[in-house]
Amino acid sequence: MSDAAWGTRARFAVYYAPSRESAWWQAGSAWLGRDAQSGEHCVSPQPPGLTRPLAALTDAPRRYGWHGTLVAPFRLADNVTHDDLLAASRAWALTQHPFALPVEAATLGDFVALRPADAHGDACMREVAASALQSLDALRAQPSAADLARRLAAPLSERQRMLLLQWGYPYVFDEFRFHMTLSSSLADADERATLLAWWRQRTPRLGPLAIDQAALFVEPAPGEPFVLWQRLPFRGGEPRDDRNDSSATR
């Protein structure tokens, strides 16, 4: 799909996504069964001990693609174009410096996810996300009354409610916790334990995440899979225009 065909209902997000050439991108995309940049189906592994196909346990994160959220999905404000968003996002990315992030697999509530392995990495990712949010906030539309009511109906602290009203999302700044989701919400503790064990064996082999870029993802219409639209190299990386790359998804 051409970006020109995206209507006003499209949502955009700034995510961390490992470089397409990295083992982390290949491993995460295979796990979810979808490459969010090419749109291609990937063959997922089947961890031993599961009584259901892995695909049945990863349907929620599969729609969003292999990523860690920096700026949660938003619609563009009136008179803001796709090119405006791309230019602002690229300018922000060039203010960031690459670093390595050690990660570990963990359970977050009923989910399995990767998260920073120590407090320092958690703080570094919080700084990156806060910088992106502040840089791009003027480009986002305010949440609709229905979206706001839905979020306010969730169990939120007073601090989270304040952040939601000001920034359109409750889990930002001091409430932000970087993670890369590996499963849907799983009520079965044995399933969570099986996925966790599989990733705890493999995470050390993959090593730290290279936080050297972000990416603009887009949900073309409500409920559709998110696709990786443009990669955003951090300072020291080579800028590229994925619109001239035949492997980029529209």
C-alpha positions as CSV (number, residue, x, y, z in Angstrom):
1,M,0.0,0.0,0.0
2,S,1.3,3.4,-0.9
3,D,1.6,5.9,2.0
4,A,-0.5,8.3,-0.2
5,A,-3.4,5.9,0.4
6,W,-3.3,6.1,4.2
7,G,-6.4,8.0,5.4
8,T,-7.0,10.0,8.5
9,R,-7.7,6.8,10.5
10,A,-4.1,5.6,10.1
11,R,-2.0,5.5,13.2
12,F,1.7,5.9,13.5
13,A,4.1,4.9,16.2
14,V,7.8,5.2,16.9
15,Y,9.2,1.8,17.9
16,Y,12.6,0.4,18.5
17,A,13.3,-2.3,15.9
18,P,16.6,-4.1,15.5
19,S,18.3,-3.7,12.2
20,R,17.0,-6.0,9.5
21,E,20.3,-7.7,9.1
22,S,20.7,-8.5,12.8
23,A,20.1,-11.9,14.4
24,W,17.7,-10.2,16.8
25,W,15.4,-9.1,13.9
26,Q,15.5,-12.5,12.4
27,A,14.8,-14.3,15.7
28,G,12.0,-11.9,16.8
29,S,10.3,-11.9,13.4
30,A,10.5,-15.7,13.2
31,W,9.0,-16.0,16.7
32,L,6.0,-13.8,15.8
33,G,5.7,-15.4,12.4
34,R,5.8,-12.1,10.4
35,D,8.5,-9.7,9.1
36,A,6.9,-6.3,9.7
37,Q,9.1,-4.7,7.1
38,S,8.6,-7.0,4.2
39,G,5.2,-8.3,5.2
40,E,6.5,-11.8,4.6
41,H,5.3,-14.8,6.7
42,C,8.1,-16.4,8.8
43,V,8.3,-20.0,9.9
44,S,8.0,-20.0,13.7
45,P,9.8,-22.4,16.0
46,Q,7.8,-24.7,18.3
47,P,9.3,-24.8,21.8
48,P,9.1,-28.3,23.2
49,G,6.4,-28.8,25.8
50,L,3.7,-26.6,24.2
51,T,0.3,-28.2,23.7
52,R,-0.7,-25.5,21.3
53,P,1.0,-24.1,18.2
54,L,3.2,-21.1,19.1
55,A,1.2,-19.0,16.6
56,A,-1.8,-19.3,18.9
57,L,0.2,-17.8,21.7
58,T,1.6,-14.8,19.8
59,D,-1.4,-13.5,17.8
60,A,-1.5,-10.1,19.7
61,P,2.1,-9.1,19.3
62,R,2.2,-10.5,15.7
63,R,-0.2,-7.7,14.6
64,Y,2.2,-5.0,16.0
65,G,5.4,-6.6,14.6
66,W,8.7,-7.2,16.4
67,H,9.3,-4.0,18.3
68,G,9.7,-2.1,21.6
69,T,7.4,0.9,22.0
70,L,9.0,4.4,22.2
71,V,6.0,6.5,21.2
72,A,2.7,4.7,21.4
73,P,0.4,4.7,18.3
74,F,-1.2,8.0,17.4
75,R,-3.1,9.8,14.6
76,L,-1.7,12.8,12.9
77,A,-3.0,16.3,13.8
78,D,-4.9,18.2,11.2
79,N,-2.6,19.7,8.5
80,V,0.3,17.4,9.5
81,T,1.5,15.3,6.6
82,H,3.3,12.0,6.4
83,D,6.4,13.9,5.2
84,D,6.2,16.3,8.2
85,L,6.2,13.3,10.5
86,L,9.1,11.6,8.7
87,A,11.2,14.8,8.7
88,A,10.6,15.4,12.4
89,S,11.3,11.8,13.3
90,R,14.6,11.7,11.3
91,A,15.7,14.9,12.9
92,W,15.0,13.5,16.4
93,A,16.8,10.3,15.6
94,L,19.9,12.2,14.7
95,T,20.0,13.6,18.2
96,Q,20.4,10.1,19.7
97,H,23.6,8.2,20.2
98,P,23.8,4.4,19.8
99,F,24.4,2.1,22.7
100,A,24.2,-1.5,23.7
101,L,21.3,-2.7,25.8
102,P,21.7,-6.0,27.7
103,V,18.2,-7.7,28.0
104,E,16.6,-10.6,29.7
105,A,13.4,-12.6,29.2
106,A,10.8,-12.1,32.0
107,T,7.1,-12.4,32.7
108,L,5.2,-9.0,32.9
109,G,1.9,-9.9,34.4
110,D,0.4,-12.5,32.0
111,F,2.8,-11.7,29.2
112,V,6.3,-12.9,28.3
113,A,8.6,-10.2,27.1
114,L,12.2,-9.0,26.8
115,R,13.2,-6.1,29.1
116,P,16.4,-4.3,30.1
117,A,18.5,-6.5,32.3
118,D,19.4,-3.8,34.7
119,A,18.3,-0.4,36.0
120,H,20.8,1.5,34.0
121,G,19.5,0.1,30.7
122,D,15.9,0.8,31.8
123,A,16.8,4.4,32.5
124,C,18.6,4.8,29.2
125,M,15.5,3.5,27.3
126,R,13.3,5.8,29.3
127,E,15.4,8.8,28.2
128,V,15.2,7.8,24.6
129,A,11.4,7.4,24.7
130,A,10.9,10.7,26.6
131,S,13.0,12.5,24.0
132,A,11.0,11.0,21.1
133,L,7.7,11.8,22.8
134,Q,8.5,15.4,23.5
135,S,10.0,15.9,20.0
136,L,6.9,14.6,18.1
137,D,4.1,15.6,20.5
138,A,3.0,18.6,18.4
139,L,2.3,16.3,15.4
140,R,-0.2,14.0,17.1
141,A,-3.9,14.5,17.2
142,Q,-5.7,14.5,20.5
143,P,-7.3,11.2,21.4
144,S,-11.0,11.0,20.5
145,A,-13.5,11.2,23.3
146,A,-14.2,7.5,22.8
147,D,-10.5,6.5,23.0
148,L,-10.0,8.7,26.1
149,A,-13.1,7.3,27.8
150,R,-11.9,3.7,27.1
151,R,-8.5,4.4,28.5
152,L,-9.8,6.3,31.6
153,A,-12.0,3.3,32.3
154,A,-8.9,1.1,32.9
155,P,-7.4,0.9,36.4
156,L,-4.9,3.8,36.3
157,S,-3.1,5.7,39.1
158,E,-3.7,9.4,39.4
159,R,-0.3,10.0,37.9
160,Q,-1.1,7.8,34.9
161,R,-4.4,9.6,34.4
162,M,-2.6,12.9,34.3
163,L,-0.1,11.6,31.8
164,L,-2.9,10.2,29.6
165,L,-4.7,13.6,29.6
166,Q,-1.5,15.5,28.8
167,W,0.4,13.2,26.5
168,G,-2.3,10.8,25.1
169,Y,-0.9,7.7,26.8
170,P,-0.5,6.8,30.5
171,Y,2.8,4.9,30.4
172,V,5.3,7.6,29.6
173,F,8.2,9.3,31.4
174,D,8.5,7.9,34.9
175,E,5.7,5.3,34.1
176,F,7.5,4.0,31.0
177,R,9.0,0.5,31.0
178,F,10.7,-0.6,27.8
179,H,9.9,-4.1,26.7
180,M,9.5,-6.2,23.6
181,T,6.4,-8.4,23.8
182,L,6.9,-12.1,23.1
183,S,3.4,-13.4,23.8
184,S,-0.3,-12.6,24.0
185,S,-1.8,-12.5,27.5
186,L,-1.6,-16.1,28.7
187,A,-3.6,-17.4,31.6
188,D,-1.8,-20.7,31.6
189,A,1.3,-20.4,33.9
190,D,2.9,-23.5,32.2
191,E,2.7,-21.9,28.8
192,R,4.3,-18.8,30.2
193,A,7.1,-20.8,31.8
194,T,7.8,-22.8,28.6
195,L,8.2,-19.6,26.5
196,L,10.3,-18.0,29.2
197,A,12.6,-21.0,29.4
198,W,13.0,-21.0,25.6
199,W,14.0,-17.4,25.5
200,R,16.3,-17.5,28.6
201,Q,18.3,-20.1,26.8
202,R,18.7,-18.0,23.6
203,T,19.0,-14.5,24.9
204,P,22.6,-14.8,26.0
205,R,23.5,-16.2,22.6
206,L,22.0,-13.2,20.8
207,G,23.8,-10.7,23.1
208,P,22.8,-7.1,23.8
209,L,20.4,-5.2,21.6
210,A,22.1,-2.6,19.5
211,I,20.1,0.6,20.2
212,D,21.3,2.3,17.1
213,Q,18.0,3.2,15.4
214,A,14.3,3.5,15.7
215,A,11.5,3.0,13.2
216,L,8.2,4.5,12.1
217,F,5.5,1.9,12.0
218,V,2.0,2.5,10.6
219,E,-1.4,0.9,11.1
220,P,-3.0,1.7,7.8
221,A,-6.5,1.2,9.1
222,P,-8.0,0.2,12.4
223,G,-7.2,-3.5,13.2
224,E,-4.8,-4.0,10.3
225,P,-1.3,-5.3,11.0
226,F,1.3,-2.6,11.7
227,V,4.1,-2.3,9.1
228,L,7.5,-0.9,9.3
229,W,7.4,2.2,7.1
230,Q,10.8,3.9,7.7
231,R,13.9,3.2,9.7
232,L,15.4,6.1,11.6
233,P,19.2,5.7,12.2
234,F,20.7,7.3,15.2
235,R,23.7,9.6,15.0
236,G,26.6,7.9,13.3
237,G,24.2,5.7,11.2
238,E,23.7,6.1,7.5
239,P,20.3,7.7,6.7
240,R,18.3,5.8,4.2
241,D,15.0,6.4,2.4
242,D,13.0,3.1,2.5
243,R,10.6,4.5,0.0
244,N,13.3,3.7,-2.6
245,D,13.9,0.2,-1.1
246,S,11.9,-2.5,-2.7
247,S,12.0,-4.5,0.5
248,A,10.0,-1.8,2.4
249,T,6.3,-2.5,3.1
250,R,3.6,0.0,2.3
